[in-house]
Amino acid sequence: MIVIQKQKKPNFNKMTRQELRSYILIHRGDDDAIEVLINRRNSHRNNFSNLL
């Protein structure tokens, strides 16, 4: 029997935007990381729209 161990994913919330982008370029299939990046972008946009 072959046992495949899953690697523990990094904590995306502790990564800087640049670190997260670099991670995604290496792990393009990691939907969780992509979702975090998209959510950050949307929340950042919402913060500035409140200033208008």
C-alpha positions as CSV (number, residue, x, y, z in Angstrom):
1,M,0.0,0.0,0.0
2,I,1.3,3.5,-0.9
3,V,0.7,6.3,1.6
4,I,0.6,9.8,0.2
5,Q,1.1,12.5,2.8
6,K,-0.3,15.9,2.2
7,Q,2.0,18.8,2.8
8,K,0.8,21.3,5.3
9,K,-0.2,24.5,3.5
10,P,1.3,27.8,4.7
11,N,-0.9,30.3,6.5
12,F,-1.9,32.6,3.6
13,N,-3.2,35.2,6.0
14,K,0.2,35.8,7.4
15,M,1.8,36.2,4.0
16,T,2.5,39.6,2.4
17,R,0.8,40.2,-0.9
18,Q,4.1,39.7,-2.7
19,E,4.7,36.4,-0.9
20,L,1.2,35.2,-1.7
21,R,1.6,36.1,-5.4
22,S,5.0,34.2,-5.5
23,Y,3.4,31.2,-3.9
24,I,0.6,31.2,-6.4
25,L,3.0,31.3,-9.3
26,I,4.6,28.2,-8.1
27,H,1.4,26.4,-6.9
28,R,-1.0,27.5,-9.7
29,G,-3.6,24.9,-8.8
30,D,-4.0,26.0,-5.2
31,D,-7.5,27.4,-5.2
32,D,-7.3,28.3,-1.5
33,A,-4.3,30.7,-2.1
34,I,-6.0,32.3,-5.1
35,E,-9.2,32.8,-3.2
36,V,-7.3,34.6,-0.3
37,L,-5.6,36.9,-2.8
38,I,-8.9,37.8,-4.5
39,N,-10.6,38.4,-1.2
40,R,-7.7,40.7,-0.1
41,R,-8.0,42.7,-3.3
42,N,-11.8,43.0,-2.9
43,S,-11.6,44.1,0.8
44,H,-8.8,46.6,-0.1
45,R,-11.0,48.1,-2.8
46,N,-14.0,48.3,-0.4
47,N,-11.8,50.2,2.1
48,F,-11.0,52.9,-0.4
49,S,-14.6,53.2,-1.8
50,N,-15.7,54.3,1.7
51,L,-13.5,57.4,1.4
52,L,-15.4,58.7,-1.6
